[in-house]
Amino acid sequence: MAGAKTSNSGEEAGLAAAPHSGLFKNYSVDSHYCEYFGADAGTVANPELISRLAKYAERSLRRRNQAAEQALYDLGITFTVYSGDGSIDRVLPFDLIPRPIRADEWEALEAGIVQRIEAINFFLRDVYGPKKIIKDGVVPSDLVLKNKNFLKQMEGVEPPGGVYTHICGTDLIRDHDGVFRVLEDNCRTPSGVSYVVENRHLMRRSFPDLMDGLRVRAVSHYGARLRQKLLETAPVSAGPSPTVVLLTPGVFNSAYFEHVFLAREMGAPLVEGKDLFVDDNDVVQMRTIGGFERVDVIYRRVDDAFIDPEAFRKDSLLGTPGLMRAVKAGNLTLANAPGAGVADDKAIYAYMPKIIKYYLDAEAILPNVDTYVCREPDQLKYVLANLDKLVVKPVAESGGYGVVIGPKSSKKELEELRAKVKADPDNFIAQPMIDLSVCPTLTDKGVQPRHVDLRPFALTSRSGVWVMPGGLTRVALREGSLIVNSSQGGGSKDTWVLA
């Protein structure tokens, strides 16, 4: 099981028992599981890494961290935060102390992610096809068919190779026992992989002496892998040389930097909806200075509702009319497929262990966080009686918005939440508050523990699932905060899978 404790050598045990030296002299994790020192200093991720870090002066580390953040700004590696007062471009705060993952831990994580994504693709193929899982009573019919992310336009449409979610980001947390659990699946347009690659580039420039000699698995080949996986899912009608493009909503999108980055890494054109059209043969064409060029695969970073004004929102100016006609004609692969979001719905999430068992006849390698679905009367009753102990989430929201952390909420906030849940129980789930693991982080008070999560990225094609080693480690920079989302003040770290 991922996160299980392992025995240490005498050297490791000694180092773990007395970590408070040098850079770590004031570091204390209390009851949290630490990504460096384990539970109660019982497991050491990598003694050599800890020993090297402990020798650095805080002043030197702070100087390097400032240089790294300046480099992010100079390179334009930003995201956009929107509010009632307008929008602002911000650099995602970067912390130079990496988050390590042992090789044996990663092996279990990788197997669990592959299993989960295989089950998700089986589920999507089924619910848009014969619906056996619904007929067999494993998943409630209305939870799928009345879900706002379920698109009737996709019924009877099977994408090339049966792949619905080509790019998936799986959000993982580690509890106080050191066990990795899945917090959320992201099957629509998961973001953040550009920071994984750029964080590694920053570490190599800013901290080469720390990395020297440590066997850390590479991440810089993600763009080439992404291109290859997308080419493998091209429609048969594309012929021997398919064309891949990345479709962006434009420069005002919060993740526009990532769109530019990935298009460059893939060597693919970056296009907007107006750059494409669908011809009379239901083939997508791209306008270029040399004329029209057929497009076979679109990695789209435009939400379902805006992708095709013929099929979805009529007022959309972001998509291209007729894309769904091209999909249904077998002339286009959309990655991810429209309607894939029904699989990462927070209510469907609660059924994922059953979904895995149903399609793969196996127990889930990576456990879920215990989840209460408020649409179920008995579970609703429990949630309403324990709001002060639970984390309540709206099913349709993302990015940390709308989440209410019961133990940290006032009586007034809890009463307002109670009214909302009672009025629309189908829109809420609840989970116990997980004591997220912590990782040493450079703060104004020196090196202190801060809560982290992990988003590995996986690519799926006809040849199977490939998982990028590591992923995006997000860190809650505010002391005591459990919210790691960048839009809520979180930052990021480089993630080192140790070979």
LINTAGI-V341845 format. One record per pair of residues at least 12 apart in sequence whose ideal C-beta (glycine too) atoms are under 8 Angstrom apart, sorted by the first residue. I is the first residue (numbers start at 0). J is the second residue. D is the distance in Angstrom with one decimal. If there is no record, write none. Layout:
((I	J	D) (I	J	D))
This chain:
((0	107	6.6) (0	178	6.6) (0	364	8.0) (1	104	5.7) (1	107	3.7) (1	108	5.1) (1	111	6.4) (1	178	7.0) (1	179	4.2) (1	364	7.5) (1	365	6.6) (2	104	6.7) (2	107	7.9) (2	173	5.8) (2	176	7.3) (2	177	4.3) (2	178	4.1) (2	179	4.7) (3	177	7.1) (3	178	7.4) (4	37	6.8) (4	38	7.1) (4	41	6.1) (4	42	5.3) (4	177	6.1) (5	42	6.5) (5	103	7.1) (7	41	7.8) (7	42	6.8) (7	43	6.2) (10	46	6.4) (11	43	4.8) (11	46	5.2) (14	43	5.9) (14	46	4.9) (14	49	6.4) (14	50	7.1) (15	36	5.7) (15	37	6.7) (15	40	4.5) (15	41	6.6) (15	42	6.9) (15	43	4.5) (16	40	5.5) (18	35	7.4) (18	36	5.2) (18	40	6.2) (18	49	6.7) (18	53	7.9) (20	53	5.5) (21	52	7.8) (21	53	3.6) (21	54	5.8) (21	55	7.4) (22	52	5.6) (22	53	5.1) (22	54	7.5) (22	55	5.5) (22	56	7.7) (22	57	6.3) (22	60	7.0) (22	446	5.5) (23	49	7.6) (23	52	7.6) (23	53	5.7) (23	439	6.8) (23	446	6.1) (25	444	7.9) (25	445	5.5) (25	446	7.2) (25	447	7.8) (26	439	6.1) (26	446	5.5) (26	447	6.9) (26	448	6.9) (27	448	7.4) (28	437	5.7) (28	448	5.0) (29	448	8.0) (30	175	6.3) (30	434	7.2) (31	175	6.4) (31	434	6.1) (31	435	7.7) (31	436	6.4) (31	437	4.6) (31	448	6.2) (31	450	7.8) (32	173	5.8) (32	174	6.9) (32	175	5.3) (32	176	7.0) (32	177	4.9) (32	434	7.8) (32	436	4.3) (32	437	7.3) (33	436	6.8) (33	437	5.5) (33	438	7.1) (33	439	7.7) (33	448	6.5) (34	98	5.5) (34	99	6.5) (34	100	8.0) (34	173	7.6) (34	436	5.7) (34	437	7.1) (34	438	4.3) (34	451	6.7) (35	48	7.9) (35	49	6.0) (35	99	7.1) (35	438	6.8) (35	439	5.7) (36	49	7.9) (37	177	6.5) (38	175	6.8) (38	176	6.8) (38	177	5.6) (42	177	7.0) (44	99	4.1) (44	100	7.4) (44	101	5.8) (44	497	7.4) (45	99	5.3) (45	101	7.3) (45	213	7.5) (45	497	5.6) (47	213	6.7) (48	97	7.8) (48	99	5.9) (48	209	7.8) (48	213	6.4) (48	495	7.8) (48	497	7.9) (51	209	5.8) (52	96	6.8) (52	209	7.0) (52	439	7.7) (57	441	7.6) (57	445	5.9) (57	446	7.1) (60	95	6.3) (60	96	7.6) (60	441	5.9) (60	446	8.0) (61	441	6.4) (63	95	5.7) (63	205	4.8) (63	206	6.2) (64	93	7.2) (64	94	6.9) (64	95	4.4) (64	205	7.8) (64	441	5.6) (66	205	5.9) (67	93	5.4) (67	95	6.0) (67	201	4.7) (67	204	7.8) (67	205	4.7) (68	90	6.0) (68	92	7.0) (68	93	5.5) (70	201	6.2) (70	204	7.1) (70	205	7.7) (71	90	4.7) (71	91	7.1) (71	93	6.1) (71	197	7.3) (71	201	7.2) (72	90	5.0) (74	197	7.5) (75	256	6.2) (76	90	6.7) (76	91	7.2) (76	193	7.4) (76	194	7.4) (76	197	5.5) (76	256	5.9) (76	260	8.0) (77	89	5.9) (77	90	5.6) (77	91	7.4) (77	256	5.7) (78	91	5.9) (78	253	5.4) (78	254	6.4) (78	256	6.9) (78	485	5.8) (78	486	7.9) (79	251	7.4) (79	252	7.3) (79	253	4.0) (79	255	7.4) (80	253	7.3) (80	486	5.9) (81	253	6.9) (86	251	7.6) (91	194	6.0) (91	485	5.3) (91	490	6.3) (91	491	5.6) (92	476	6.0) (92	489	7.6) (92	490	3.3) (92	491	7.3) (93	198	6.6) (93	201	6.5) (93	490	6.2) (93	491	6.0) (93	492	7.6) (94	440	5.1) (94	441	5.8) (94	449	7.9) (94	474	5.9) (94	476	7.7) (94	490	5.7) (94	491	7.3) (94	492	5.0) (95	202	7.3) (95	205	6.5) (95	206	6.2) (95	441	6.5) (96	438	7.1) (96	439	5.1) (96	440	6.1) (96	441	6.1) (96	446	7.1) (96	492	6.8) (97	202	6.6) (97	209	7.9) (97	492	6.0) (97	493	4.5) (97	494	7.0) (97	495	4.8) (98	438	5.0) (98	451	6.1) (98	453	7.6) (98	472	4.2) (98	492	4.7) (98	493	7.2) (98	494	5.1) (98	495	6.9) (99	495	4.8) (99	497	5.8) (100	469	6.6) (100	494	6.6) (100	495	6.8) (100	496	5.0) (100	497	6.8) (101	497	5.8) (102	496	7.1) (102	497	5.7) (102	498	5.9) (104	179	7.7) (105	216	8.0) (105	468	6.7) (105	469	7.8) (105	496	4.7) (107	179	7.8) (107	364	6.8) (108	171	7.2) (108	179	6.1) (108	365	7.2) (108	455	6.9) (109	455	8.0) (109	466	4.9) (110	364	5.5) (111	179	7.7) (111	181	7.9) (111	363	7.4) (111	364	3.6) (111	365	3.4) (112	169	5.4) (112	365	7.1) (112	455	5.8) (112	457	5.5) (112	464	7.6) (112	466	5.2) (113	457	7.2) (113	463	7.8) (113	464	4.6) (113	466	6.5) (114	355	6.4) (114	359	6.5) (114	361	6.9) (114	363	7.1) (114	364	5.3) (114	365	7.7) (115	169	6.5) (115	181	6.9) (115	184	7.1) (115	351	7.0) (115	355	6.8) (115	363	7.3) (115	364	7.9) (115	365	6.5) (116	164	6.7) (116	167	5.3) (116	169	7.7) (116	457	5.4) (116	459	5.9) (116	464	5.2) (117	358	7.7) (117	359	6.6) (117	464	6.4) (118	351	7.3) (118	354	5.3) (118	355	4.5) (118	358	5.1) (118	359	5.7) (119	163	7.6) (119	164	5.8) (119	167	7.2) (119	184	6.7) (119	186	6.3) (119	342	4.7) (119	343	7.9) (119	354	7.7) (120	161	6.7) (120	162	6.2) (120	163	5.5) (120	164	6.2) (120	459	6.6) (121	354	8.0) (121	358	3.9) (121	359	7.6) (122	342	5.7) (122	354	5.3) (122	358	6.7) (123	163	3.9) (123	164	7.0) (123	336	7.3) (123	338	7.4) (123	339	6.1) (123	341	7.3) (123	342	5.5) (124	157	6.4) (124	161	5.3) (124	163	6.7) (125	358	7.7) (126	143	5.3) (126	149	7.2) (126	341	6.7) (127	153	5.0) (127	154	5.4) (127	155	7.1) (127	156	6.6) (127	157	7.5) (127	163	7.9) (127	338	6.6) (128	154	7.9) (128	155	7.0) (128	157	6.8) (130	143	8.0) (132	354	7.1) (132	357	5.7) (132	358	7.8) (135	357	7.5) (137	350	7.3) (137	353	5.4) (137	354	7.2) (137	357	5.1) (138	347	7.2) (138	350	5.2) (138	353	7.2) (138	354	7.0) (142	346	5.8) (142	347	6.6) (142	350	7.7) (142	374	7.4) (143	341	6.3) (143	347	7.4) (146	341	5.1) (146	344	5.7) (146	346	7.8) (146	347	7.5) (147	395	6.7) (148	187	8.0) (148	303	7.5) (148	338	6.8) (148	340	3.6) (148	341	4.4) (148	344	5.7) (149	338	6.3) (149	341	4.5) (150	303	6.5) (150	337	5.5) (150	338	3.7) (150	341	7.9) (152	310	5.2) (152	311	7.5) (152	323	5.9) (152	337	7.0) (152	338	7.6) (153	336	6.9) (153	337	5.7) (153	338	4.1) (156	326	6.4) (156	327	5.7) (158	232	7.2) (158	326	7.4) (158	332	6.2) (158	333	7.3) (158	336	4.8) (159	232	5.3) (159	233	6.6) (159	234	4.9) (159	235	7.1) (159	329	7.6) (159	332	5.2) (159	461	7.8) (160	231	7.3) (160	232	5.1) (160	460	6.5) (160	461	4.0) (162	232	5.2) (162	334	7.9) (162	336	7.6) (162	459	5.3) (162	460	6.2) (162	461	7.1) (163	186	7.7) (163	335	6.7) (163	336	4.3) (163	338	7.7) (163	339	4.9) (163	342	7.6) (164	186	4.2) (164	335	5.0) (164	336	7.2) (164	339	4.8) (164	342	6.8) (164	459	6.5) (165	228	6.6) (165	229	6.6) (165	232	6.2) (165	298	7.7) (165	334	3.8) (165	335	5.5) (165	336	7.9) (165	458	6.5) (165	459	5.5) (165	460	7.0) (166	189	6.1) (166	225	7.3) (166	298	7.5) (166	334	6.4) (166	335	6.2) (166	456	6.8) (166	457	7.6) (166	458	6.0) (166	459	7.9) (167	184	6.8) (167	185	6.4) (167	186	5.6) (167	189	6.4) (167	335	7.9) (167	456	7.2) (167	457	4.9) (167	459	7.1) (168	185	4.0) (168	189	3.2) (168	190	7.6) (168	191	6.7) (168	192	7.6) (168	454	4.8) (168	455	7.3) (168	456	5.4) (168	457	7.9) (168	470	7.8) (168	471	7.8) (169	181	6.2) (169	183	7.7) (169	184	5.9) (169	185	7.1) (169	454	6.8) (169	455	5.7) (169	457	6.9) (170	182	4.5) (170	183	4.2) (170	184	7.6) (170	185	6.8) (170	452	6.0) (170	453	7.5) (170	454	5.3) (171	365	7.3) (171	452	6.4) (171	453	4.6) (171	454	7.3) (171	455	7.0) (172	368	7.3) (172	433	5.7) (172	435	5.3) (172	436	7.2) (172	452	5.0) (172	453	7.6) (173	435	7.1) (173	436	3.9) (173	453	7.8) (174	433	5.4) (174	434	6.3) (174	435	7.7) (174	436	7.4) (175	434	4.5) (175	436	7.8) (177	436	7.5) (178	366	7.1) (179	365	6.2) (179	453	7.9) (180	365	6.8) (180	366	5.2) (180	367	6.4) (180	368	5.1) (180	433	7.3) (181	348	7.9) (181	351	7.4) (181	365	5.1) (181	366	7.3) (181	367	5.6) (181	368	7.3) (182	368	5.8) (182	433	7.9) (182	452	6.7) (183	343	7.0) (183	345	7.3) (183	348	6.7) (184	342	6.7) (184	343	4.1) (184	348	6.5) (184	351	7.5) (185	343	5.8) (185	454	7.5) (186	335	6.2) (186	339	4.5) (186	340	6.2) (186	342	5.0) (186	343	4.2) (187	302	7.2) (187	303	7.3) (187	335	6.1) (187	339	6.0) (187	340	4.5) (187	343	6.7) (188	299	7.3) (188	300	5.3) (188	301	7.7) (188	302	6.8) (188	335	7.0) (189	454	7.4) (189	456	6.9) (190	254	4.7) (190	257	5.8) (190	300	7.9) (191	257	7.5) (191	454	5.9) (191	456	7.8) (191	471	4.4) (191	473	7.9) (191	491	7.9) (192	221	6.3) (192	257	7.3) (192	261	7.4) (192	456	4.9) (192	467	7.2) (192	471	6.9) (193	256	6.7) (193	257	4.1) (193	260	4.2) (193	261	6.5) (194	257	8.0) (194	471	5.8) (194	491	5.3) (195	218	5.6) (195	221	7.2) (195	456	7.2) (195	467	7.0) (195	469	6.7) (195	470	6.2) (195	471	5.1) (195	494	7.0) (196	218	5.7) (196	219	5.9) (196	221	5.8) (196	222	7.7) (196	260	7.6) (196	264	7.4) (197	260	7.6) (198	491	6.2) (198	492	7.1) (198	493	4.2) (198	494	7.9) (199	217	7.9) (199	218	5.3) (199	219	6.4) (199	493	5.7) (200	219	7.5) (201	493	7.3) (202	493	4.7) (213	495	7.5) (213	497	7.2) (214	497	6.5) (214	498	4.0) (215	495	4.6) (215	496	6.9) (215	497	6.4) (215	498	7.0) (216	468	3.8) (216	469	6.9) (216	495	7.9) (216	496	4.4) (216	497	7.7) (216	498	5.4) (217	468	7.2) (218	467	6.0) (218	468	6.3) (218	469	6.0) (221	264	6.9) (221	456	7.4) (221	467	5.6) (222	261	6.5) (222	263	7.6) (222	264	2.5) (222	265	5.1) (222	266	7.8) (223	264	7.5) (223	265	7.7) (224	458	6.0) (224	465	6.1) (224	467	7.5) (225	261	6.9) (225	264	7.3) (225	265	5.7) (225	298	7.6) (225	458	6.0) (226	243	6.3) (226	265	4.2) (226	266	6.7) (226	267	6.6) (227	460	7.8) (228	458	4.2) (228	459	7.0) (228	460	4.2) (228	462	7.9) (228	465	6.8) (229	243	5.1) (229	265	7.7) (229	296	5.0) (229	298	6.0) (229	332	7.4) (229	334	5.9) (229	460	7.4) (230	243	6.4) (230	296	7.0) (231	460	3.7) (231	461	5.0) (231	462	5.8) (232	296	6.7) (232	332	5.1) (232	334	6.8) (232	460	5.0) (232	461	6.4) (233	295	4.8) (233	296	5.2) (233	332	5.8) (234	295	6.1) (234	329	5.4) (234	330	5.8) (234	331	6.5) (234	332	5.9) (235	329	7.2) (236	295	7.9) (236	329	6.0) (236	330	5.3) (237	293	7.8) (237	295	3.7) (237	296	7.7) (237	330	7.9) (241	295	4.0) (241	296	5.9) (242	285	7.4) (242	292	6.3) (242	293	6.1) (242	294	5.2) (242	295	5.3) (242	296	7.2) (243	265	6.7) (243	267	4.8) (243	294	8.0) (243	295	7.2) (243	296	4.4) (243	297	7.8) (243	298	6.7) (244	262	8.0) (244	267	5.6) (244	268	4.7) (244	269	7.4) (244	270	5.0) (244	275	7.8) (244	285	6.4) (244	294	5.4) (244	296	7.5) (244	297	5.8) (244	298	7.3) (245	258	6.0) (245	261	6.0) (245	262	4.4) (245	265	7.0) (245	267	5.5) (245	268	7.3) (245	269	5.3) (245	270	7.1) (245	297	7.7) (245	298	4.8) (245	299	7.8) (245	300	6.9) (246	270	5.7) (246	271	7.2) (246	272	6.9) (246	275	7.5) (246	297	5.1) (246	298	7.0) (246	299	4.3) (246	300	6.4) (246	301	5.7) (246	318	8.0) (246	319	7.9) (247	269	6.0) (247	270	7.3) (247	271	6.1) (247	300	5.4) (247	301	7.4) (248	271	7.4) (248	300	6.8) (248	301	5.3) (248	305	7.3) (248	317	4.8) (249	271	5.6) (249	317	7.3) (252	300	7.2) (253	486	8.0) (254	300	6.7) (257	300	7.9) (258	300	5.4) (261	298	7.5) (265	298	7.8) (267	298	7.4) (268	285	6.8) (270	285	6.3) (271	317	7.5) (272	301	7.3) (272	315	7.9) (272	316	7.0) (272	317	5.3) (272	318	4.7) (272	319	4.6) (273	319	7.9) (274	286	5.5) (275	294	6.4) (275	297	8.0) (275	319	4.4) (275	322	7.9) (276	319	6.5) (276	320	7.7) (276	321	7.4) (277	319	6.7) (277	320	6.8) (277	321	3.1) (277	322	6.6) (277	324	6.0) (277	325	5.4) (280	330	7.7) (281	321	7.2) (281	324	4.9) (281	325	5.0) (281	327	7.8) (281	328	3.9) (281	330	5.6) (282	325	6.4) (282	328	7.9) (282	330	5.0) (282	331	7.9) (283	295	7.7) (283	297	7.2) (283	319	7.3) (283	321	7.9) (283	322	6.8) (283	325	5.1) (283	330	7.0) (283	331	5.4) (294	331	7.3) (295	330	7.5) (295	331	6.7) (295	332	6.7) (296	331	7.5) (296	332	4.5) (296	334	6.6) (297	322	7.4) (297	331	6.7) (297	332	7.2) (297	333	5.5) (297	334	7.0) (298	334	5.0) (299	333	5.8) (299	334	6.9) (299	335	7.7) (301	317	5.2) (301	318	5.8) (303	337	5.0) (303	338	6.8) (303	340	6.7) (305	317	4.3) (305	318	5.2) (306	318	4.3) (306	319	7.8) (306	322	5.9) (306	323	7.9) (306	333	7.3) (306	337	6.3) (307	319	6.6) (307	320	6.4) (307	321	6.7) (307	322	4.3) (307	323	4.9) (308	320	5.4) (309	321	5.6) (309	322	8.0) (309	323	6.8) (309	324	7.2) (310	322	7.5) (310	323	4.0) (323	337	7.2) (344	394	6.1) (345	370	8.0) (345	392	5.9) (345	393	7.9) (345	394	4.5) (345	428	5.0) (346	372	5.5) (346	374	6.8) (346	394	5.2) (346	425	7.7) (346	428	6.0) (348	367	6.8) (348	370	6.5) (348	428	7.5) (349	367	7.1) (349	370	4.2) (349	371	7.9) (349	372	5.1) (349	428	6.6) (351	363	6.9) (351	367	6.0) (352	366	7.5) (352	367	6.2) (368	430	5.0) (368	431	7.3) (368	433	6.0) (369	430	6.3) (369	431	5.8) (370	428	5.5) (370	429	7.4) (370	430	5.4) (371	389	7.4) (371	428	6.4) (371	429	4.5) (371	430	7.2) (372	428	5.6) (373	420	5.9) (373	424	4.0) (373	425	7.1) (373	426	7.8) (373	427	4.3) (373	428	6.4) (373	429	6.7) (374	424	5.5) (374	425	4.6) (379	420	7.4) (379	424	5.1) (382	420	6.7) (382	427	7.6) (382	429	4.5) (383	417	6.3) (383	420	6.6) (383	421	7.2) (385	405	7.6) (386	405	5.1) (386	413	5.1) (386	416	6.2) (386	417	6.1) (386	420	7.9) (386	429	8.0) (387	405	4.8) (387	406	6.4) (387	408	7.4) (387	413	6.1) (388	405	5.6) (388	406	6.4) (388	431	7.1) (388	432	7.2) (389	405	4.8) (389	429	4.3) (389	430	6.5) (389	431	6.3) (389	432	7.0) (390	402	6.5) (390	403	7.2) (390	404	5.3) (390	405	6.5) (390	429	6.7) (390	430	5.1) (390	431	7.3) (390	432	5.2) (390	433	7.9) (391	403	4.8) (391	405	6.8) (391	416	6.0) (391	420	6.8) (391	427	5.8) (391	428	7.5) (391	429	4.7) (392	427	6.9) (392	428	5.5) (392	429	7.3) (392	430	7.3) (393	426	5.5) (393	427	6.0) (394	425	7.4) (394	426	5.3) (394	427	6.6) (394	428	6.3) (395	426	6.7) (398	484	5.3) (398	486	5.1) (398	487	7.5) (399	482	5.2) (399	483	7.9) (399	484	3.9) (399	486	6.6) (399	487	4.6) (400	486	7.7) (402	482	7.5) (403	416	5.0) (404	432	6.4) (404	481	6.7) (405	432	7.1) (406	432	5.6) (432	481	7.6) (435	450	4.1) (435	451	6.7) (435	452	6.5) (435	475	7.8) (435	481	5.8) (435	483	8.0) (436	450	7.2) (436	451	6.2) (437	449	6.0) (437	450	5.6) (437	451	6.7) (438	451	4.7) (438	472	7.3) (438	474	6.7) (438	492	6.7) (440	474	5.8) (440	476	7.2) (440	492	7.7) (442	476	7.5) (442	478	7.5) (447	478	7.2) (449	474	5.1) (449	475	5.7) (449	476	6.2) (449	478	7.6) (450	474	7.2) (450	475	4.5) (450	480	6.8) (450	481	5.5) (450	483	6.8) (451	472	5.4) (451	473	6.6) (451	474	4.9) (451	475	7.5) (451	483	6.8) (451	492	7.0) (452	472	7.4) (452	473	5.4) (452	483	5.2) (453	470	5.5) (453	471	7.2) (453	472	5.5) (453	473	7.9) (453	494	6.8) (454	470	5.1) (454	471	4.4) (454	473	7.0) (455	467	6.4) (455	469	6.9) (455	470	3.5) (456	470	5.9) (456	471	7.6) (468	496	4.2) (469	494	3.6) (469	495	6.8) (469	496	4.7) (470	494	5.7) (471	491	6.1) (471	494	7.1) (472	491	6.3) (472	492	4.3) (472	493	7.4) (472	494	4.6) (473	485	7.2) (473	489	5.0) (473	490	7.2) (473	491	5.7) (474	489	6.2) (474	490	5.1) (474	491	6.6) (474	492	5.6) (475	488	7.7) (475	489	5.5) (476	488	6.3) (476	489	6.4) (476	490	5.0))
